[in-house]
């Protein structure tokens, strides 16, 4: 049984996934298995990877197109390592990525997950993440509420915790990572390895963030799940409800501007419900 199982979901990204796979197989920590889940590609991804990488640590699993969440969950189910790591097919790992994370986790066995700093490569230019993407260590649930500061490509987490959380929500077409990290950080601390150990390649066609407008509508759905979880402590529930109300208001305003009255009403109702719950637990929104 390898210590780390790596999952790469991909669909019609032949040139990019080739480099992503190479970055995993070049890790200085070699005790790993890699499963690439071909999520309905039409560009010959599976055949190409089998020819290109005759490494026994690599397997390619082919399925009909079901989305990134289903592909990641399928990859996790096909593997057996103690630790799970995910890599988006348009991102890259630095060679020391797994080695540095596992060393940090071995030094803190009470922590079930670790993530890293990153660097961006966008339209041929290198860039650093903005201040709003600043990363933190420890109990970071509140830090994760405004937007997703944890990249799926940077995470390594204990398999048992991933299974307890139920994996990625396959009903979400986007922001499924935001959803999982909220559920993770509400119940567990995470470690930040303060090294830029992944390269995020942004700005190319096919990114989920470009394929779906109004990503806050999916974040509202994720916030509903944690805010109305009966086991959520009231202090965290209040923070989630406050963020939910703010994001629902933004989505409702945008929907009204586009003439989508029904959608506007749905999210306005979500906002009112969140504010009502805040009142019941004795909290007031900050704005």
N, C-alpha and C positions, 0 to 999 in steps of 0.2 A: 504494500500500500504506500503510494507516494505521500509525502507530508503535505504538499500543496496541490490542489486541483485548480487549474486555470480554465476559465470559460471565455471564449470569444464568440459573440453572436455576430452574424454578418449576412448581408443581402446585397448582391450586385456591387461589391466593392473590391473587385479582383486586385487592382493595383495596390490599394491601401492595406487590405488584409494580409497580403503577402509580407509586407514590412512589419505588420503587427505580430504575426506568427514568428518571424525571425527574431524580433526583440524578446519574445518569451523564451525561445529555445537558446538564446545567448545569455540567459541569466547566470550570474555567478553562483547562485543557489540551484543545483541541478536536480534535486529530489522533487520532481514535479511531474504531473501529467497535464496535457493540454487537450481540451476538446473544443473544436470549432463547430458551432452549430450553424449550418447553412440553412438560412430561413427562407427557402424558396427562391434562391438565386437562379438567374437565367444566363449567367455569363461563364458557366463552367468552373465555378469556384472550387467545388469539391474535387473534381478531376485534376485541376491545376495544383492544388495543395498536396494531393497525394503524390504527384510526380515531383514537385518542387522540394518537398521535405520528407525524405525517407527516414524520419526519426521515429523510433518506436514509442516515444512519449506522446506523439501527436495522433489523434483520431479526429475524423470528420464525421459528424452526424448530420444527416439531411432530413429536413421536414418541410411540409407545406408552409407557406408564409403565414405566420401567426403573430408576428411582432417581437420587439426586443425583449419584453418581459418573459414571454413564453419561451423564447430561445434561451435566455439565461437560466430559467428554471429547468428547462430540459437538460442543459449542460450540467447543472448541479446534480440532477438526478442520475446522470450517466457517469458520475465520478465518485471517488471514494476517499479522497484526502481529508485529513483532519481540518485543514484550512481551505477556504474558498477564496479565490481572487478572480476578478472580472476585468476584462480589457475590451473596450470598444474597438471595433475593427478599423476606425480611423485614427486611433491613438497609438502611442509607442511607449515602451518602458525603457528606462536607463538600465544598464546591465546589473547594477547593484540593488535594484528596487526590492526584490523579495528578500534578499539577504539582510538588508538594513531593517526592513519591517519585522522580520522574524526575530532578529536580535532584540529589538525594542519590546516585542511582545513576550519573549522569553524572560526579559527583565521585569515584566509586569504581568505575571500570570493571571491576575484578577481581571484584566481587561480583555474583552473578547474581540476587539477589532482595532485596526490601525489604518490611517490613510496618510497621504503625503502632500507636500507642496507640488506645484506644477509649473510648467512654462507653456505658453501658447505659441503656435505657429499658424498664422492666419494670412492667407493670400500671399504667400511668399515672404512674409515678414515675421520676425520673432517679437513676442510681446509678453509682458508680465501681467498677471491678473490684476484687476482693479481693487481698490480698497474695500469695496462692498463684498468682494470674494475672499477677504482675509479669513484664514483658517485658525482653529483653536483646538485645544486639547482638554480632555476631561469630560465633565457633564455639560454638553454643548447644545442641548435641545433648543434653548432660546436663541442661540446663534444660528440655528438651522431654519428658523421659522421664516425670515424674510425671503430667502432664496436658497437654492441648493449649493452649499459650499463644499460638499463632498462629491468628488467625481467618482463614478463607478470604476473607472480605470485605475484609481489610486487605492482602492479598498482591499484589505484582506481581513476576513472575519472567520470566526470559528463556525464550522459547519452546523453544530448543534444549535447555535443561536440563530443562524439563517433559517433553519427548519422550524424553530419555535416561532419565529416571526411570520412564517408562512411564505417566505420568498417574495418575489416581485409581484405586484398586483397586475394580473394580465388583462384586467378590464380598463386599465389606463393606457391610452395611446401615447401619452407623453407625461413627463414629470413622475414616472414610476420610480426613479431613483430618489427624488425628493420625498416621496411617500415612504419608501423603505427606510431612509435615514432618519426620518422623524420617528418612526416606530422604534428604530434601534436606539436612538439617543434619548428617547423618553425613558428607557429602562436600563441603559448601560452607559458607562463612560467609554470614550474612544481615545486612542493615542494619535497624536500628530507627529509624524517624523518630519522634522523641519529641513527637508532636502527636496530639491526639485527633481523628483525621480520619475515623472511622467511627462510626456509631450502630448498636449492636446492640439490636434490639427482641426482648426475651425474654418468656417466660411466656404465650405465646398458643398455642391449639390447633394441632397439626400439626407442632410442632418435633420433629426426630429425637431429641433428648435426652429428650423426654417420651414418645415413641412406643416406645422400647426401654428395658427395665429392664437393670440390671447392665451398664453400658457397659464396665466393665473386662474383660469377656469378649472384647470386640472389640479392646480395647487389647492383650490378651495375644496375639491373632493377629498384630497389627501388630508387636509386639515379637519374635515368633518370626522374622519375615521379616528383621529387621535383625540379630538376635542370631546367626542361623545363616547369614548371608551370608558365603561364603568369603572375600570381599574386605574384610570388616570388620576394622579394627585391633583387636588384643586388648584394648587399654585401653577402647575404646568397647564392644566385645563384652561385657566384664565388667560394665559399667554397665547395659547392656540386659538381660543375664541376671539381674542382681540385681533390677532392677525387675520383670522377667517373673515371677520366683519369688514376689515379694511380692504382685503383683496376682493371680497364679494361686491363691495361698493364700486371698486374700479371696473370689474367685469360688467356690472349692471349699467354703469355709465357708458361704457364702450358699446354695449349692446343697443342701448337707446339711440346712440348716435348713428348706428347702422340700420336702425329701423327694426331691430329684432326684439319686438315687445315681449314675446313670451319668454325668451331667454333673460331679458332684463328683469322681469317679474320673478323668475325663479331665483336669481341671485340676490335680488332685493329681499325676497323672503328669507333666504339663507342669512343675510346680514341681520335682519330683524330677530331671527331666532337666536343667533349668536349673542346679540346684545341682551336679549331676554335672559339667556342662561348666565351671562355675566352678572346681571342683576340678582339672580337667584343665589349665586355663590358669593355675593357680596363684593364683587370687583367692578371697577369702572374702567372703560377704555381710556387710553392715554390721549386719544384724539377723537 
